[in-house]
């Protein structure tokens, strides 16, 4: 299974937060699954940390090391993602989440998210 971690999913996984569902943890840790983390999420974390709206257990620069250690690939933003983003209805207003939804649709990824707004789109989700 090819999975895309929503921003909060990645943060909770990295921080060992108990808010992450057991099912999500099992899917992320399953070596048969391929996990992705959007560069849009990295950008979102950087902004929120700078504004003191978010804290993570390690330094920002260690995100890439965490991804490598946990076999999570960084998903870049492509023009096709932006084309899909442009076609999305405005059920969800958050620009980062909208981009993650578009990436999930284009790349045919299952998004691990607790955000119920994701389910309003034609993207596979699980929690």
C-alpha positions as MATLAB code, in Angstrom:
seq = 'XXXXXXXXXXXXXXXXXXXXXXXXXXXXXXXXXXXXXXXXXXXXXXXXXXXXXXXXXXXXXXXXXXXXXXXXXXXXXXXXXXXXXXXXXXXXXXXXXXXXXXXXXXXXXXXXXXXXXXXXXXXXXXX';
ca = [
       0.000    0.000    0.000;
       1.242    3.489   -0.853;
       0.546    5.967    1.955;
       0.728    9.737    2.282;
       1.017   11.022    5.841;
      -0.985   14.135    6.635;
       1.003   16.746    8.546;
      -0.507   15.950   11.951;
      -0.050   12.224   11.325;
       3.658   12.689   10.668;
       4.128   14.966   13.694;
       2.311   12.572   15.997;
       4.305    9.628   14.632;
       7.576   11.513   15.069;
       6.652   12.694   18.575;
       5.296    9.308   19.697;
       1.950   11.008   20.397;
      -0.821    8.716   21.610;
      -3.338   10.658   19.490;
      -2.220    8.603   16.484;
      -4.497    5.606   15.924;
      -3.151    2.088   16.349;
      -4.206    1.327   12.772;
      -2.227    4.313   11.465;
       0.878    3.316   13.416;
       0.649   -0.265   12.142;
       0.301    0.883    8.519;
       3.251    3.292    8.788;
       5.479    0.666   10.414;
       4.486   -2.102    7.991;
       7.550   -2.692    5.803;
       5.285   -3.793    2.928;
       3.859   -0.260    2.710;
       5.567    2.705    1.071;
       5.162    5.947    3.028;
       5.383    9.485    1.691;
       5.478   12.876    3.403;
       4.664   15.939    1.340;
       7.186   18.733    1.023;
       4.105   20.936    1.568;
       3.888   19.497    5.084;
       7.555   20.256    5.692;
       6.847   23.836    4.636;
       3.774   23.983    6.903;
       5.787   22.745    9.893;
       8.530   25.305    9.235;
       6.013   28.155    9.145;
       4.127   27.039   12.259;
       7.340   26.497   14.223;
       8.587   29.961   13.284;
       5.277   31.449   14.469;
       5.520   29.432   17.731;
       2.275   27.625   16.857;
       3.890   24.197   16.790;
       6.538   22.278   18.665;
       8.164   19.019   17.715;
      10.372   16.881   19.931;
      13.471   17.280   17.796;
      14.997   20.092   15.795;
      13.424   21.006   12.470;
      16.556   19.978   10.576;
      16.185   16.441   11.975;
      12.939   15.847   10.065;
      14.877   14.521    7.080;
      16.882   12.144    9.273;
      13.664   10.869   10.844;
      12.231   10.277    7.372;
      15.320    8.357    6.278;
      15.376    6.248    9.458;
      11.696    5.382    9.049;
      11.786    4.886    5.265;
       9.416    7.784    4.603;
       9.986    9.398    1.202;
       9.568   13.142    0.701;
       6.974   13.788   -2.007;
       7.786   16.868   -4.101;
       5.117   19.139   -5.562;
       4.564   18.653   -9.283;
       2.685   20.675  -11.859;
       0.133   17.841  -12.056;
      -0.523   18.258   -8.330;
      -1.251   21.952   -8.851;
      -3.569   21.181  -11.780;
      -5.535   18.806   -9.550;
      -5.508   21.349   -6.717;
      -7.045   23.868   -9.091;
      -9.926   21.449   -9.769;
     -10.777   20.772   -6.121;
     -13.986   22.087   -4.592;
     -13.538   24.307   -1.542;
     -14.769   21.829    1.055;
     -11.429   22.363    2.757;
      -9.934   25.843    3.018;
      -6.477   24.994    4.367;
      -4.002   25.402    1.472;
      -1.578   22.772    2.784;
      -4.318   20.188    3.254;
      -5.727   20.950   -0.185;
      -2.324   20.277   -1.712;
      -1.971   17.010    0.216;
      -5.417   15.973   -1.050;
      -4.398   16.798   -4.628;
      -1.169   14.840   -4.252;
      -3.082   11.856   -2.887;
      -5.454   11.918   -5.841;
      -2.782   12.328   -8.529;
      -0.362    9.794   -7.061;
      -3.136    7.349   -6.063;
      -2.003    7.352   -2.450;
      -4.036    6.559    0.646;
      -3.834    9.521    3.010;
      -3.506    8.770    6.706;
      -5.483   11.560    8.336;
      -7.920   12.263   11.131;
      -9.234   15.299    9.239;
     -12.833   14.520    8.244;
     -12.748   17.132    5.461;
     -10.431   14.876    3.442;
     -13.281   12.373    3.097;
     -15.268   14.962    1.103;
     -12.849   14.462   -1.808;
     -12.090   11.570   -4.132;
      -8.976   10.604   -2.218;
      -8.511    7.348   -0.327;
      -8.151    7.895    3.413;
      -7.680    5.846    6.524;
      -7.402    6.467   10.220;
];
